[in-house]
C-alpha cells in the first residue's frame, strides 16, 4: 500500500502501477481510487490490452458480485471494447446462479441490453429464468423492463403479459411476484400507453373485467388468498359504482 500511495503522490501512470492496482483491489475490493487509477492506465498505456482486462474481470467476478466499483469498471471496460465480450453471457450466468437477485448484475444487464440491442435474446433468456424460479421478483422486474422499454405499444403487450402472469398464478396462487406483475400491467396501461386514449380506456376496462373474473375463480380454490383480495379491492375501488363492493372484500 505504501508503494501505491507513493505512486499516487507522484501521479505515476505505468504498467507497474497497473499491476499494483491488481494487488490493492485483491486486498480492498471497494477501493475506488485503485479502480480509477487502473482505468487511467488502460486509457493511457497502449500496451495494455482491453481483452485481457475483461478476462481479468471474468476471473474475479464471483469475488466481486456485491462490489459497485467492479460493475462500474466492467461497464466502462466493455464500452471501451465496444462489443459484447466473448463468454460474457456465461460470466453473468455464474453471478445469477450464485445470487439471482443481485442488484448490480440486473442493472448491468439493463445497460448491456440497451447498449448492444439485445432485446430479443434477453426476452428468451428471462422467460427461461422465470420458469426456473417463478418467485424471483428481480427476474419479473427485468421482464417488465425488456417488454415495455423496447416498445411504445404498451396496449398491445398488456393483454399478452397479463396472460403470462396468470399462467404462473394458476401454478401457485401465492406467487406474489406474478401477482405484482399482473397488477402492475393492469393498472398502469393507461398511464404508459401513447396510443389513442379511447382505445386504451376500452382495453383497460376489458382487462379489468377479465381480472375480476379471474380473481373470483382463484378465490374459489383459495378463499384466504391475500393477493387475490388485494387485486379485487383495487379493481372495485377504481370504479365509483363498485366502491361498496371493495368495502365488502374480506
PESUL-V547993 format. One record per residue. N is the residue number from 1. RES is the residue in one small letter. PSI is psi in whole degrees, -180 to 180 (999 if undefined). BURIAL is + if it has 16 or more other ideal C-beta (glycine too) atoms within 10 Angstrom, else -. D_FIRST is the distance of its C-alpha to the first C-alpha in whole Angstrom. Layout:
BEGIN
n	res	psi	burial	d_first
N	RES	PSI	BURIAL	D_FIRST
N	RES	PSI	BURIAL	D_FIRST
END
This chain:
BEGIN
n	res	psi	burial	d_first
1	x	-36	-	0
2	x	-39	-	4
3	x	-41	-	5
4	x	-42	+	5
5	x	-40	-	6
6	x	-42	-	9
7	x	-39	+	10
8	x	-42	-	10
9	x	-36	-	12
10	x	-2	-	14
11	x	42	-	15
12	x	129	-	14
13	x	109	+	16
14	x	172	-	16
15	x	-32	-	16
16	x	-45	-	13
17	x	-38	+	11
18	x	-45	+	13
19	x	-33	-	12
20	x	-38	+	9
21	x	-33	+	10
22	x	-44	-	12
23	x	-43	-	9
24	x	-44	+	7
25	x	-35	+	11
26	x	-27	-	12
27	x	-33	-	9
28	x	93	-	11
29	x	-25	+	14
30	x	16	-	14
31	x	95	+	12
32	x	-28	-	14
33	x	-41	-	12
34	x	-43	+	11
35	x	-41	+	14
36	x	-46	-	16
37	x	-37	+	14
38	x	-42	+	15
39	x	-38	+	18
40	x	-40	-	18
41	x	-44	+	18
42	x	-35	+	20
43	x	-29	-	23
44	x	-5	-	22
45	x	102	-	22
46	x	-28	-	26
47	x	-20	-	24
48	x	130	-	22
49	x	124	-	25
50	x	-30	-	25
51	x	-41	-	27
52	x	-36	-	24
53	x	-43	+	22
54	x	-36	+	24
55	x	-41	-	25
56	x	-44	-	21
57	x	-38	+	22
58	x	-39	+	25
59	x	-37	-	23
60	x	2	-	20
61	x	-40	+	23
62	x	-15	-	24
63	x	-5	-	21
64	x	15	+	20
65	x	-28	+	24
66	x	13	-	23
67	x	110	+	20
68	x	-43	-	22
69	x	-35	+	19
70	x	-50	+	20
71	x	-36	+	23
72	x	-44	+	23
73	x	-42	+	21
74	x	-43	+	24
75	x	-46	-	26
76	x	-35	-	25
77	x	-43	+	25
78	x	-37	+	28
79	x	-41	-	29
80	x	-39	-	28
81	x	-32	-	30
82	x	35	-	33
83	x	168	-	34
84	x	118	-	34
85	x	145	+	32
86	x	130	-	33
87	x	6	-	33
88	x	-37	+	32
89	x	-42	-	34
90	x	-37	-	34
91	x	-47	+	30
92	x	-32	+	31
93	x	-37	-	34
94	x	-42	-	31
95	x	-44	+	30
96	x	-44	+	33
97	x	-29	-	34
98	x	-37	-	31
99	x	94	-	32
100	x	4	-	35
101	x	20	-	34
102	x	113	+	31
103	x	-43	-	31
104	x	-41	+	28
105	x	-47	+	30
106	x	-40	+	33
107	x	-42	-	32
108	x	-43	+	30
109	x	-36	+	34
110	x	-47	+	36
111	x	-46	-	34
112	x	-42	+	34
113	x	-45	+	38
114	x	-41	-	39
115	x	-34	-	37
116	x	14	-	38
117	x	56	-	41
118	x	23	+	41
119	x	-51	-	44
120	x	-44	-	46
121	x	-31	-	44
122	x	-33	+	42
123	x	-41	-	45
124	x	-41	-	46
125	x	-42	+	43
126	x	-30	+	43
127	x	-40	-	46
128	x	-38	-	45
129	x	-39	+	42
130	x	-38	+	45
131	x	-36	-	47
132	x	-41	-	45
133	x	87	-	44
134	x	-12	+	46
135	x	10	-	45
136	x	99	+	41
137	x	-28	-	41
138	x	-39	+	38
139	x	-40	+	40
140	x	-41	+	43
141	x	-41	+	41
142	x	-36	+	40
143	x	-42	+	44
144	x	-44	+	45
145	x	-47	+	42
146	x	-44	+	44
147	x	-39	+	47
148	x	-9	+	48
149	x	-26	-	45
150	x	4	-	46
151	x	123	-	50
152	x	-12	-	52
153	x	69	-	55
154	x	-38	+	54
155	x	-44	+	57
156	x	-33	-	58
157	x	-28	+	55
158	x	-48	+	56
159	x	-44	-	58
160	x	-32	-	57
161	x	-34	+	53
162	x	-32	+	55
163	x	-38	-	57
164	x	-45	+	54
165	x	-43	+	53
166	x	-34	+	56
167	x	-40	-	56
168	x	-28	+	53
169	x	-39	+	55
170	x	-26	-	58
171	x	-35	-	56
172	x	103	-	54
173	x	-7	+	55
174	x	18	-	52
175	x	95	+	50
176	x	-37	-	48
177	x	-43	+	46
178	x	-40	+	50
179	x	-43	+	51
180	x	-42	+	49
181	x	-44	+	49
182	x	-51	+	53
183	x	-42	+	53
184	x	-43	+	50
185	x	-42	+	52
186	x	-47	+	56
187	x	-10	+	55
188	x	5	-	53
189	x	-50	+	55
190	x	-28	+	57
191	x	-35	-	54
192	x	-26	-	52
193	x	143	+	55
194	x	11	-	56
195	x	-177	-	59
196	x	124	-	63
197	x	-31	-	63
198	x	-45	-	66
199	x	-39	-	65
200	x	-47	+	62
201	x	-41	-	64
202	x	-42	-	66
203	x	-40	+	63
204	x	-43	+	62
205	x	-42	-	65
206	x	-46	-	65
207	x	-37	+	62
208	x	-37	+	62
209	x	-41	-	66
210	x	-38	-	64
211	x	-40	+	62
212	x	-46	+	64
213	x	-39	-	66
214	x	-45	+	63
215	x	-42	+	62
216	x	-37	-	65
217	x	-37	-	65
218	x	-40	+	62
219	x	-24	+	63
220	x	-33	-	66
221	x	-11	-	64
222	x	75	-	62
223	x	-36	-	63
224	x	10	-	60
225	x	114	+	58
226	x	-30	-	56
227	x	-39	+	54
228	x	-45	+	58
229	x	-42	+	59
230	x	-40	-	56
231	x	-44	+	57
232	x	-42	+	61
233	x	-44	+	60
234	x	-41	+	59
235	x	-48	+	61
236	x	-39	+	64
237	x	-17	-	62
238	x	-17	-	62
239	x	126	-	66
240	x	-36	-	68
241	x	-12	-	71
242	x	17	-	69
243	x	-32	-	67
244	x	-33	-	69
245	x	-37	-	68
246	x	-37	-	65
247	x	-22	-	66
248	x	-16	-	67
249	x	125	+	64
250	x	999	-	64
END
